[in-house]
């Protein structure tokens, strides 16, 4: 493994663990927190800001020349950038649902290289380095062997960033194709669950870079096919995402809009 990547993986892994435990402490005290809405169904808690500040301080100390982008404090990135969602699944966090995580990815020259997704309330730590496989709690993970869309479970993410009608139409097409559909309100964990075969695909008509960069590495290393998310102004503007186990990739590609091409 490239020493530039390995030292980052080794040092930042521990930083993500500490960030997750900080977030878990806030989660256990959530009744004391100031919880607000950034917009329709777009939740924000004190934990989001505190965890992102922690990540920025620790990564900045360890790798002062790396750039950092975060959901709450912004940034534009660069050739060696960390992209963080301090609490992905904030709506769940705010309501006491354990389906939330700290998501942190690293990209070099626009290529996703390292992914960490830590769901501390569920004691699940996902990680991957490009070319070195994906694990959950240090055990290798792989996508599901599903080959029949009529046996598939697909998660479709939603946010108010796109018309609700587009979402409902996508649900309809996906179910018409034979799959069952779910939503768990954390894009990062949605990608991680494809990687460990709890679902067969994750799709969202628009998602932000901080939600998916870590999951791009983890799911691809677990064998998923994914569209070219890192195109255009992806870091600051986001893109559609489609992440699928190979056996039903063509079935899902056909029903997904906007049209995307899955990459091997
Ligand atoms: C979440 C995203 C997810 C979306 C959720 C929510 P947040 O991010 O990861 O893709 O479907 O509605 O936006 O706001 O919890 O960090």
Boltz pocket constraint, residues with backbone or C-beta under 6 A from the ligand:
constraints:
  - pocket:
      binder: B
      contacts: [[A, 41], [A, 42], [A, 43], [A, 71], [A, 85], [A, 87], [A, 88], [A, 89], [A, 90], [A, 91], [A, 157], [A, 158], [A, 159], [A, 185], [A, 186], [A, 187], [A, 188], [A, 204], [A, 206], [A, 207], [A, 211]]
      max_distance: 6.0
